[in-house]
Amino acid sequence: MLDRLQSLADRYEKLSELLCDPDVANDAKKLREYSKEQSSIQEAYEAYMEYRSVMEQLDAAKEMQNEQMDAEMREMVKLEIDELNERKEELEERIKILMLPKDPNDDKNVIVEIRGAAGGDEAALFAADLYRMYTKFADAQGWRVEVLDSSLNDLGGFKEVIFMVTGKGAYSKLKFESGAHRVQRIPTTESGGRIHTSTSTVAVLPEAEEIEIEIKESDIRVDTFCSSGAGGQSVNTTKSAVRVTHIPTGIVATCQDGKSQNSNKDKALQVLRARIYDKFLQEEQSKLAGERKSKVGTGDRSERIRTYNFPQSRVTDHRVGLTLHRLDAVLDGDMEEIVSTLTMTAQAELLEKGESTL
């Protein structure tokens, strides 16, 4: 591990040199590539630099113990050694986590798809609640949210909503949200006051860049049609809505929220590219499912991952057994404890498998 850390430090410093090179500064592609690589290893580099500093201070303090000194000075040196040893252990644990195999998609933007499932209108209303929860969480992270496509029901709920979340680490924090979300509450449409159970599904797809998923024009079919639902004067009057079909896989993406056909086509292609990329990821994960089974789940859309119980103001994540009695806060975007618990559980599983040692 120490050899790996030293190699990482050497690479970080080499990247610093390259980023100061005028030739690199004038090459937008290289500048972006090197900046992204350096950013991805910066935290581990800084932790390693501090670790080296602590080890040097520790060696110096231990050498001082061999020198002649009074009792008060000796006690001060002992306290310093104790503090340095404590910091050394903290840094070792942190570095172990930072050196775990990194999901190559973690720093990517994401496309989130939410659909009302079992429960009709109530499921669609819950889908709208989930959309609001994720947008509030995104706001708190400093991320940007853009709706790519949506379909409303008569009560203002979402039959389906697809949106892009843009920001550093979006996928790393949202990737465990894929699955079936269950709600237990008295629907506004229920006159008898009975508690109903409904579900909405969430799919979190890492954004796929064109260089990762190349879509040939000959492999797609583009259909245009009139938009439906809310959208202003262009609705039902111009064929601005676009449906793009990827012929080899049969995957379809539709967009009608933009005002122009070109805008909708670009957004539909974004979604299509992400769905194709996700299909390949799912196939790869299926092959490895037996040996890489995880408590935090497989990302299967049918897997029930969380229950939102309104009568008891309770949120339970079934994968890690986490229960919070502050439903309103969670639905208002306060998801950090849930996200952190899922992330730490995944990291702990990797550490148990001996993926990282120092």
N, C-alpha and C positions, 0 to 999 in steps of 0.2 A: 504493500500500500504506500509506503514512504517513497518508493521508487516511482510509483504512479503519480504521487503528489508532486515530486520534483519535476517530472516530465511535464505535468500540467503547468507548473510555475514557469518552466522554461518556455512553454508554448505561449503563455499569457504575455510574457515579456517580449517574445518575438513578435507577437501581434501588435504590441504597443509600438514597436519600431516600425512595423509595416504601415500602421495607421498614420505615422508621421512622414511616410515616404510620399513625395509630391506625385509620383506616378500613380500610386494607389488613390490618393486624394482626388485625382482627375478621372479615375475609373469608378463610376457609380456602382457597378456590379460588385467589384472587388471590395470597395469601401463598405458596402452593405453586408457582404459576406463575412469580412473580417470583424466588423463591429458586432455582428450577431454572434459570431463564435466567441469573441472575447467576453461579451456580456453573459453568455451561457456558462462560462467557467469562472467569472469574477468572484462570486461568493466563496467558492471552494479555494480559490487562490488567496483571498484575504484571510480566510480561516487558517490556511496553512502557514501564511506569513506570521500570523499571530502565534500559532503553535510553535514555530521555530524560535520566535522571540521569547516565549515563555520557557522553552527548554534551555535556551542560553542563560536566561536569568536564574533558572533553577540550578544549573551547573555551577554558576558563579556563587550562588548562595550556599550551596553544599561545600564548596571549597573554603568559604569563609568560616565554616564550622570548625575547620582544622586549625584556624589561627587562634592566637591568644587573645582573649577578650573577657570583659567583666560579665557578670551574671545577667545584667539588664540587656546588654548588647546581644548576648547569646539567645535570650528569650525573644528579642526582636527578630533575629535571623530565623529562629524556629517558626515564628508566626508567618514570616514572609514565605518560607518553604511550604508551610501548610496551605497558604492562600494560592501559591503557584501550582501546587499539586492539584488543588480543587479546580482551578481554571484549566489545567492540563486535561483533566478527566472530562470536563464540560466540552472542551474543544474536540477531544477524541470522539465523543458521541456525535457531535455536530458534523464532524468531517466524515464519519462513517455514513451518515445519512446523505450528505452532499455527494459522496462518491458512489452511491447506489446507481445501478443502471438507470439512465434517464429515459423516460418516454420521449421519443423524438417529436411527438406532437404537443408536448406540454406548453410550449410558448406560443402555440398557434391561436389564431382567432377561431371562433366556433360558430356553427350554424345550429340553432336549437329549434326542434320541431315539437310542438305540443298539440295533442289531439284529444278531444273529448272521446271517451271510450264507453264503458258501461254506465248507463244512467241518463241518457238522453239530454234534455235541456240542462239538468243539474250538472252533468259531466262537463258540458260546454261552459257553464258558469265557473266551475272549478278550474277549468283550463285557463280562463281569464285571470283567476286568482294566482295561479302558478306563473303566468306571464308577468303579472305585476310584481310578484315576489322576486323573480329573476332580474327584472329591470331595476328594481330597488337595490338588489345586491350588486348589480353591475355599476350603478351610480356610486355606491359606496367604495367600489374598487377603482373608480376613475375610468371605467370602460365606456365605450359608446355602443348604443343599441340601435339597430336599423331593421324595421319590419320589411321582410322580403315578400311575404304573401300572407293573406289571412282570409278567413271565411267566418262571418258572424251568424249567430242565430237571432231569432226575433227578440230575445231577452238581453242581448248585448254580450252573450258569452261567445267563446270561440269554438266553432266546430274544429278549426285548425288554425294555428298561427305559426309561421316560420320566420325567424329573425336571426340576424347576424350580431354577434357580440365581438367587438374589436377591442383588444387591449392585451398587454403583456400578461402571460400566464392564464389566459381565459380558459383554455382547455384543461390545464392542470387543476383548476379549482372546480370546474363544472363537469368533468368527465364521469364522475360517479353518480350523476343525476339521471342517467338513462335508465328507464324502467317504468313500471306502473306505479302511479301515486294514487293512494286511496283516500277518500274523504268521507267522514261520518258526520252528518249534521241534518238539521231540519230544513229541507229546501224551501225557498220562497214560494214555490208552486204547491206546497203541501198544506192543505187546510186543516188536516187532522192533528198536526203537531208531531207526527211520527219521524223518527230519525231514519234517514236513508243512507245507504252506502253506494257511492259512485266512484268511478275511476277515470283518470286521464293518463295518457302515456306521454313520456318525454324521451326524445332522442337527441343526444348531443354528438354532433359530427365535427371533427376537426376540419377547418377550411383546407381545401386542396388547391395548391397553386397549379398553374398551367403546366409547369415543367414536370410536376408529379403525375398529373393525369392529363394526358393529351387527348383531346376529343376532336376527331377528324370531322370536317363538315359532311363528308359522305356517310358518316355513321349516325347522323342525327336527322330527325324529322321535326320541322318546326310548323306548328299549327297556330293560327291566330283566331281569336273570338272576342265577342263583346264582354267587357267586365260586368260583374254582378255585385250587388251590395253597395255599401257606402263608397263614395269616390268622386263625387262632383259631377259636372256636366258631361264628362266623357263617358260616364257609365251608360252601358246599353246603347251607345250611339256610335262609337268607333271601335274598330277591332284592335284595341291596344293590348288586350290580354294575350299572353303567349304560353303555349304548351310545348315543351321540348322533350322528345323521346330519343333515348339512346338505343338504337336498333340492336346492337350486339348483346346488350344485357336486359333490354326491355324496361330499364329504369326511366321514370317520367318525372319531370319537374314543371310546375306551373307557377306563373307569376302574373298578378293583375293589379298590384297596388301602385305601380308607377303610372305616370300619366302618358308616357310614350311607349310605343312598341319596342323601340331599341333598348330603352331602359329596362323594360320587363324581360326582354330576351337576355340581357347581360346578367340580371339577377337570377333568372331561371337557370342559366348555364352555371352560375356559382353554386346553386343548390344541387344541380345535376352532378357537377364535378365532386362535390362533397359526398353525395350519396354513392357514387361509384367507388370513391376512395374508401368509404366506410364499409362497403360490401367486401372489398378486398381485405380490410382489417378484420372484419367478422369471420371471414373464411380462415384467415391465419390463426385467429384466436381459437376457433373451433378445433383446429388441428392440435393445438397445444392445451386444450381445455383440461385433459386428464392430468397432466403434470403441473399445470399452473392454476389449479382451482384456488379461488381467492374468497375470503370472507366478504369482501366488499362487492362481490358479484362479477358477472361476466359482461354486463352491459346489455343483456337480453331484454328486448322491449317488453316481453311478457312477464318478466320477473317483478313481483311486488316488492318494492323497496321501502316504502314509507307510508305511514298512516297519519292523517291529520284529523284529530277527533275534536270537534267544536264543543260539545257539551262539557268535556273535561279540560278544554284548552290545552290539549296534549298533542305533541308531535313525537312519533316513534319511528326511528330508523331500524328496520328489522334486521339488517345485515350485521350491525355492530351492537345491537341492543341498547341504543342510546334513546332515552326518553327525556324530553324537555316539556315543562309545564308553562310555556309562554308562546302559545300558538300565534297570538296577534303579532308579537315581535318578529317571529320567523316569517310570517306571511308579509311582513313589512320590510323584508330583506335582511333581517339579522340572522344570517345563515352561517356565520363564521365558525361557531362551535361544531356544527354538523360537518362542515367541509373539513375542518382541522382534524376531527376524530376519524373521518374516513381516510384522509391522507396519512395520518399517523399509523392507522391500522395496516394500510397497504405497505408502508415503509417497514413496520415491525415484521410483517410476513417475509419481506425480502431479507431482513437482517437475520431472521431465524433460519433461513435457507443458506446463510453464510455467504450472501452476495457481496458483503463489504466487511473487511476486518482491518484493524490498524495495530 
